[in-house]
Amino acid sequence: MTGNTHNLTLRLHLIRHAETKANEAGIVLGQIDSPLTDQGIRQALAANDHHKNYGEKFWKIYASDLPRCKMTCSLIVNGVPYQDGKENHYNYKYEVIYDERLRE
């Protein structure tokens, strides 16, 4: 058989939300929300730097609809904080699909 063959490489990145105030206090909240700590924001922005340095391209991005997850995801993939109701904000490089089925 002749013709072109294409190798498809699929990478799946699974990332937990960054550190929250509840994490810092040793509290497990489940689906109750807790804001990111300053350290959590730095963690997410460090992941954004890594993403930019390695030129990762994302095909689809899905995240939980919990606020701590929205903020973490937006900081990682777009480098800017999530702004509720502004999923198509002009600073957003990637569209993120937020899904309640991804809650912990």
N, C-alpha and C positions, 0 to 999 in steps of 0.2 A: 504494500500500500504506500503510495506516495502522497506528498502534501505536507502542509505545515502542521506541526504538533505544538501545542502550547502547554507549558507547565504553569499551573496555577498554584500559587502559594497563599495559603490562608493563615493569617495570624489573628488570634483571639486574645485581646488584652482584657483581663479581669482586674478591676481596680476597686478597692474598698474606699469609702469616703475618708477624707482626711480627719485628723484628730478633732474631736468636739469637746466642749466643756464637760460633758458627762463622762467621756472617755478619760479625761484628765483627772476627774474625781473618782474614777473607778466604778462608775455607775453604768449598768447595762439598761438601756431604755427600750430596745426593740423598735417599734414604729413611732414612738413619741420622739419629737425632734429636739435637738440641742444644737446651738450654733457652733461654728468652727472656732477653734482657738486661734490666736495669732500664729502659734506653731503649725496648726492645721493649714492655715492660709499659706505659710511658707512651704509646707510639704507639697501642696497642690501646685504652687508656682514653680517649685523645683522640678516637678514632673513635667510641667509645661516647658521648662528650659531643656530638659532631656528630649522631649518630643521634638522641639525645634532643632536641636543640635543633630539629631539623627534623621531628620527629614521624614518622619513617619507620615504616611498618608492614610487617612481613615476613609473607609467606604461607607460605613454606617456606624452611628454612635447611639447607643441606648443607655439610659440611666434611670434609676428609681426617681419617682416624683417627689421624694422627701426633700425638704429644703436643704439639708446638709449635703445630700447627694447632688442636687442641682448646682449648688455653689462649688463643690469640689470639681465636678465635671466641667463646668464653665471655666474655672481657673486653669484646669489642665489643658483642655483642648483649644480654648480661645484666649487665655491669658488675661481675661477680664472677669469681674464678678458677675454672677447671674443677676439679672434684673427681672423680677416677677412681671409677667405679662409682656415681656419684650424679647421673646425667643428669637426674633429676627432683627435684633439690635444691630446697628451698623458696624459695631466692632467685632461681631461674631463671625469667625472664619468658617466654623462648622455648624451645621444644624444638628441639634441633639433631640432625639425622640425620648421624651420622658414617659415612663410607663409604670403605673401603680403595681403591676404584676411583678416588678423587680424589687419591691420592698422586702426587707428582711423579715 
